[in-house]
Structure formats: structure tokens, C-alpha cells
């Protein structure tokens, strides 16, 4: 089974999983964020580690806008058009051309809320709390801009998106109504677009800034696969529990700062085998988020090989 079929088979409820697919991703050095250098580094990483799809890192972060100081200032948010994304889109085209016959090409997509955080140095949180109606203007403009990027990626042939979402963490908003009114609707605009256009989208509930006490706000988000941490509040979930909660296959199982980062080869193999043995639903081995940039690529190669070699009962 080739890598494309291996990953897509996770979506076939009637097909028994024969091999556990695996994938990890990291941010490359800044010299590999643009042009042919970025394309070649993605391919080098994909082929060296043996991972089962190509995940394109998004490095075209929205610039900080110092003129946005209070909620009313979000009216000044510029609408970034296609030319803003051109470098990133050229990487998409290059990787689709170079590797799509080998594997699915999955584009990273940051949520409107995350891009608003980049724009305002996280002041969007404070602005939503102070004046949701005014702050939402910025979210609307950012969503319109990201839709340009999404549609162009689809036009250039991506198989799907790794849609990262934040805003529902334990300590971001005390009032869940703010998440439901100011964040979720904009996530869904983009996610519904990619879900109707692409065959393999990953919902990533990102805990980079904080953990979660509750995942139920995300249960109705689109996405063929769900990727999140297994830590929830003071407890811990299993891959099977997450899969059952979301009604779709789970991707993850390893903590990005855990054994995969600092363990020996034998410890990594054991951790992978433990996770693979616990799964009773369709499963894709990965970390809970992007792994550190200075991780040893051989650690990832070891984990991926161990997943491929695991004998499923």
C-alpha cells in the first residue's frame, strides 16, 4: 500500500487498518522558509523520516500592526490579498508537483484568531473581552483574507489542510460565550470551505499557549481526523476516548516534549509500541503538536519505523 492509500484508508470505516501511519512536523530554520530552499527542506524531512504525508509548514505569519491598540482599531486591519501569500503558495505548488504522487500534501492553516494574535501581539484576547462587536471586525477581515489563501491552495492541488485552532483554552476567556461568538464562527467559515473541497483535513486543537478543561466546543468542527493533546484538565484521555468523542480517527499519542524529544531509541520504540497497542479504533501516530525544531530527526525516524512495524492484531 502506498502512502496516499495508507492515509486515506483511515477514512474507510469498512476497511481494517493494516499498518499504522505516522507523521511529525517541525519549523525549519528561517533560511528554509522561502523559495526552493523551503521546498527541498520539506522533501528532505519527509523522505528522511519516512513519514506518511507531507505537511507544509506555514511561515508567512501576519505582521504586527502597532496601530491596533484598542478594539475600535480593528477597522484598520488591512485585507491581505493573494500577493501577500505568494511565497507560501509557491512552496505549495512546488511540493504538489514534487511529492503528490508519493503522499498527500497537507497545508497548515492557522485560524483567524491565531492570525489576530500575531497581528496584535495577543491583544485580541483583551479586545474581545472589552468590546466583542468591535474586535469581531478584525476577525471578519482576517477570515476574508485567509479564504483567499485557502482557495488558492485548493486551486494549486493540496489534498487537505491541518487547521489549527485556539481560543478555547482553560484560561483564555472566562465567558465561553466570547469563544462561541467571536472565534468559532470564523473557524467554521474556513473549515466548511476546506471540508467541501478537500479529501483529508486534520482538525488540530492547539494547546501551545494553554491546556483545555473541555473539548466539547470543538466536537462539531469539521475535519476528517482530530489531533490534540491527551491531557484534559487534571486528567488524561486515551486515543480511543478522543476518537469516540469526535466520531473520527485520532492522530497523536506522543507528547512533543516527552520521550520523542529526549528519549533513547529503545525508549522511543517502547513508547510507540505502548500507544499503538492501546488503540482500538483507527489511529495515526503523531505528536500533540509541532515538535521542537532542534529535535534529532533520527528520533522521528525511529518512531515512524516502529509504528509501521507494529503488528496489529
PLY file of the C-alpha trace (Angstrom):
ply
format ascii 1.0
element vertex 313
property float x
property float y
property float z
element edge 312
property int vertex1
property int vertex2
end_header
0.00 0.00 0.00
1.46 3.39 -0.97
1.48 6.32 1.44
-1.52 8.03 -0.14
-3.67 4.93 0.10
-2.39 4.14 3.59
-3.50 7.50 4.98
-6.77 7.73 3.04
-7.71 4.23 4.22
-8.17 5.71 7.70
-11.37 7.28 6.40
-12.83 4.00 5.13
-14.92 2.67 8.00
-15.28 -0.70 6.34
-11.54 -1.23 5.81
-9.46 -2.78 8.58
-6.31 -0.86 9.44
-3.33 -2.93 8.37
-0.46 -0.52 9.07
-0.25 2.38 11.50
0.66 5.53 9.62
2.77 8.18 11.33
3.80 11.80 10.84
5.64 14.52 12.74
6.42 18.11 11.83
8.63 20.96 12.91
9.57 24.50 11.97
12.73 24.59 9.88
15.42 27.22 10.22
14.45 30.61 8.80
16.70 30.13 5.75
14.27 27.39 4.68
11.09 29.48 4.94
11.07 30.69 1.35
11.55 29.54 -2.22
13.25 26.41 -3.47
15.14 26.02 -0.20
11.83 25.53 1.62
10.60 23.01 -0.92
13.80 20.99 -0.73
13.90 21.02 3.09
10.30 19.76 3.32
11.14 16.96 0.89
14.36 16.09 2.74
12.49 15.86 6.05
9.62 13.85 4.56
11.90 11.32 2.90
14.44 11.03 5.69
11.92 10.38 8.43
9.68 8.14 6.29
6.52 9.95 7.42
3.30 9.22 5.60
2.19 12.62 4.33
3.80 15.94 3.51
2.73 18.64 5.95
3.64 22.12 4.72
4.66 24.49 7.49
3.06 27.94 7.32
5.74 30.60 7.86
4.07 33.67 6.35
2.89 35.00 9.72
0.72 38.11 9.79
2.88 41.11 10.71
2.26 43.03 13.92
0.15 46.18 13.36
1.17 48.72 16.04
-1.75 50.97 15.07
-4.17 48.42 16.56
-4.25 49.49 20.20
-7.91 49.10 21.17
-11.00 47.22 19.92
-12.15 50.02 17.59
-8.78 49.94 15.80
-9.58 46.58 14.21
-11.35 48.55 11.49
-7.82 49.47 10.37
-6.89 45.82 9.79
-5.66 45.53 6.20
-7.04 42.85 3.90
-4.07 40.81 2.70
-4.63 39.63 -0.86
-3.06 36.86 -2.90
0.26 38.68 -3.32
0.79 38.58 0.45
0.77 34.76 0.33
2.77 34.37 -2.89
5.91 32.90 -1.31
3.87 30.37 0.63
1.78 29.49 -2.42
4.89 28.86 -4.49
6.01 26.34 -1.88
2.60 24.67 -2.14
2.93 24.42 -5.92
6.45 23.05 -5.68
5.57 20.34 -3.17
2.40 19.31 -5.02
4.49 18.91 -8.16
7.35 17.08 -6.43
5.63 14.75 -3.98
1.90 14.38 -4.58
2.36 11.06 -6.37
4.08 9.76 -3.23
1.87 11.15 -0.49
-0.93 13.50 0.46
0.04 17.17 0.56
-1.43 18.85 3.65
-1.20 22.63 4.16
-1.01 24.19 7.61
-3.77 26.73 8.22
-3.74 28.99 11.25
-7.16 30.10 12.49
-8.36 33.70 12.23
-7.98 34.07 15.99
-4.36 32.90 15.82
-3.62 35.34 12.99
-5.27 38.12 15.00
-2.94 37.19 17.85
0.07 37.56 15.57
-1.29 40.91 14.36
-1.85 42.37 17.83
0.74 40.53 19.91
-2.15 38.64 21.56
-4.06 41.84 22.40
-7.02 40.35 20.50
-7.93 38.47 23.70
-8.18 41.68 25.71
-10.01 43.44 22.87
-12.63 40.69 22.58
-13.23 40.92 26.32
-13.57 44.71 26.20
-15.71 45.08 23.08
-16.59 41.91 21.17
-18.51 43.72 18.43
-15.57 45.99 17.56
-12.95 43.22 17.79
-15.00 40.98 15.51
-14.40 43.43 12.66
-10.78 42.36 12.65
-11.78 38.70 12.71
-14.01 39.28 9.68
-11.23 40.92 7.67
-8.71 38.23 8.60
-11.15 35.46 7.69
-11.76 37.06 4.30
-8.02 37.22 3.71
-7.42 33.62 4.80
-10.20 32.49 2.47
-8.15 33.89 -0.44
-5.22 31.76 0.71
-7.37 28.66 1.22
-8.97 28.84 -2.21
-5.64 29.39 -3.90
-4.10 26.40 -2.09
-7.04 24.27 -3.24
-6.59 25.54 -6.79
-2.91 24.53 -6.63
-3.80 21.00 -5.67
-3.42 20.42 -1.94
-5.14 17.30 -0.63
-6.20 18.96 2.59
-5.35 21.25 5.49
-4.05 20.94 9.02
-6.36 23.51 10.57
-5.00 24.75 13.88
-7.45 26.39 16.27
-7.03 28.17 19.60
-9.18 30.31 21.87
-10.99 27.65 23.86
-8.16 27.01 26.31
-8.84 26.88 30.03
-7.70 30.42 30.82
-8.24 32.37 27.58
-11.82 33.54 28.22
-13.82 33.24 31.43
-17.03 33.55 29.44
-17.48 30.73 26.88
-19.95 32.96 25.01
-16.99 35.00 23.78
-15.46 31.94 22.14
-18.81 30.96 20.62
-19.47 34.46 19.29
-16.05 35.78 18.31
-13.90 32.78 17.42
-15.84 29.67 16.49
-17.95 31.19 13.66
-14.81 32.35 11.85
-13.12 28.98 12.29
-16.16 27.30 10.79
-16.30 29.57 7.74
-12.86 28.36 6.69
-13.26 24.79 7.85
-16.51 24.30 6.00
-14.82 25.56 2.83
-11.90 23.17 3.11
-14.15 20.29 4.15
-16.25 20.56 1.00
-13.19 20.89 -1.24
-10.57 18.50 0.18
-10.43 14.79 0.96
-8.26 14.82 4.07
-8.41 17.62 6.64
-6.98 17.47 10.13
-8.58 19.39 12.99
-5.80 20.41 15.36
-6.89 21.69 18.77
-3.71 23.51 19.71
-2.51 23.72 23.32
0.65 25.74 22.60
-0.38 28.56 25.00
-2.53 26.65 27.48
-4.33 23.37 28.06
-8.04 22.57 27.92
-10.61 21.60 30.51
-13.27 20.89 27.91
-13.15 19.78 24.27
-16.90 19.84 23.64
-16.82 23.27 21.87
-14.82 21.58 19.09
-16.81 18.38 18.67
-18.89 19.77 15.79
-15.89 21.26 13.97
-15.32 19.70 10.53
-12.22 17.64 9.84
-11.65 14.04 8.86
-9.06 13.43 11.60
-8.60 15.07 15.01
-5.22 15.90 16.54
-4.92 17.17 20.10
-3.17 16.57 23.39
-4.36 13.67 25.52
-4.10 15.91 28.58
-7.50 17.30 29.62
-7.77 19.33 32.80
-6.07 17.35 35.55
-6.73 14.03 33.83
-5.66 12.18 30.74
-7.62 10.71 27.84
-6.80 7.75 25.63
-6.65 7.85 21.85
-9.80 5.72 21.78
-11.68 8.15 24.04
-10.78 11.13 21.85
-11.77 9.22 18.73
-15.13 8.32 20.26
-15.73 11.90 21.45
-15.15 13.36 17.99
-16.51 10.44 15.99
-13.45 10.23 13.76
-9.91 8.78 13.81
-7.39 10.24 16.23
-3.91 11.46 15.31
-1.38 11.88 18.10
-0.40 9.94 21.19
3.10 11.28 21.89
3.91 14.46 23.81
6.08 16.79 21.74
8.38 17.47 24.71
8.34 13.92 26.04
10.09 10.71 25.04
10.05 11.56 21.34
12.28 14.56 22.12
14.60 13.36 24.87
14.31 9.56 24.99
16.72 6.92 23.75
15.92 4.92 20.62
14.73 2.00 22.74
12.57 4.28 24.89
11.02 5.81 21.79
10.23 2.39 20.33
8.65 1.30 23.61
6.54 4.49 23.82
5.32 3.97 20.24
4.50 0.32 20.84
2.57 1.24 24.00
0.46 3.81 22.16
-0.16 1.50 19.22
-1.22 -1.35 21.50
-3.76 0.86 23.29
-5.59 1.88 20.15
-8.77 0.01 19.25
-10.01 2.42 16.60
-8.28 3.77 13.51
-5.22 5.70 14.51
-2.35 7.79 13.11
0.73 8.13 15.32
1.94 11.71 15.82
2.82 14.25 18.47
0.27 16.50 20.14
1.65 19.50 18.22
4.72 20.64 16.28
7.86 19.11 17.79
10.83 21.31 18.78
12.99 22.50 15.89
16.15 21.08 17.47
14.82 17.53 17.77
17.00 14.76 16.36
15.43 13.67 13.08
16.54 10.12 13.88
14.16 10.14 16.87
11.28 10.78 14.48
12.53 8.20 12.00
12.72 5.65 14.83
9.16 6.38 15.95
7.73 6.21 12.43
9.51 2.94 11.69
8.24 1.48 14.97
4.66 2.43 14.05
5.00 0.87 10.60
6.44 -2.32 12.07
3.85 -2.68 14.82
1.78 -5.82 14.31
-1.92 -5.06 14.54
-3.98 -7.89 15.98
0 1
1 2
2 3
3 4
4 5
5 6
6 7
7 8
8 9
9 10
10 11
11 12
12 13
13 14
14 15
15 16
16 17
17 18
18 19
19 20
20 21
21 22
22 23
23 24
24 25
25 26
26 27
27 28
28 29
29 30
30 31
31 32
32 33
33 34
34 35
35 36
36 37
37 38
38 39
39 40
40 41
41 42
42 43
43 44
44 45
45 46
46 47
47 48
48 49
49 50
50 51
51 52
52 53
53 54
54 55
55 56
56 57
57 58
58 59
59 60
60 61
61 62
62 63
63 64
64 65
65 66
66 67
67 68
68 69
69 70
70 71
71 72
72 73
73 74
74 75
75 76
76 77
77 78
78 79
79 80
80 81
81 82
82 83
83 84
84 85
85 86
86 87
87 88
88 89
89 90
90 91
91 92
92 93
93 94
94 95
95 96
96 97
97 98
98 99
99 100
100 101
101 102
102 103
103 104
104 105
105 106
106 107
107 108
108 109
109 110
110 111
111 112
112 113
113 114
114 115
115 116
116 117
117 118
118 119
119 120
120 121
121 122
122 123
123 124
124 125
125 126
126 127
127 128
128 129
129 130
130 131
131 132
132 133
133 134
134 135
135 136
136 137
137 138
138 139
139 140
140 141
141 142
142 143
143 144
144 145
145 146
146 147
147 148
148 149
149 150
150 151
151 152
152 153
153 154
154 155
155 156
156 157
157 158
158 159
159 160
160 161
161 162
162 163
163 164
164 165
165 166
166 167
167 168
168 169
169 170
170 171
171 172
172 173
173 174
174 175
175 176
176 177
177 178
178 179
179 180
180 181
181 182
182 183
183 184
184 185
185 186
186 187
187 188
188 189
189 190
190 191
191 192
192 193
193 194
194 195
195 196
196 197
197 198
198 199
199 200
200 201
201 202
202 203
203 204
204 205
205 206
206 207
207 208
208 209
209 210
210 211
211 212
212 213
213 214
214 215
215 216
216 217
217 218
218 219
219 220
220 221
221 222
222 223
223 224
224 225
225 226
226 227
227 228
228 229
229 230
230 231
231 232
232 233
233 234
234 235
235 236
236 237
237 238
238 239
239 240
240 241
241 242
242 243
243 244
244 245
245 246
246 247
247 248
248 249
249 250
250 251
251 252
252 253
253 254
254 255
255 256
256 257
257 258
258 259
259 260
260 261
261 262
262 263
263 264
264 265
265 266
266 267
267 268
268 269
269 270
270 271
271 272
272 273
273 274
274 275
275 276
276 277
277 278
278 279
279 280
280 281
281 282
282 283
283 284
284 285
285 286
286 287
287 288
288 289
289 290
290 291
291 292
292 293
293 294
294 295
295 296
296 297
297 298
298 299
299 300
300 301
301 302
302 303
303 304
304 305
305 306
306 307
307 308
308 309
309 310
310 311
311 312
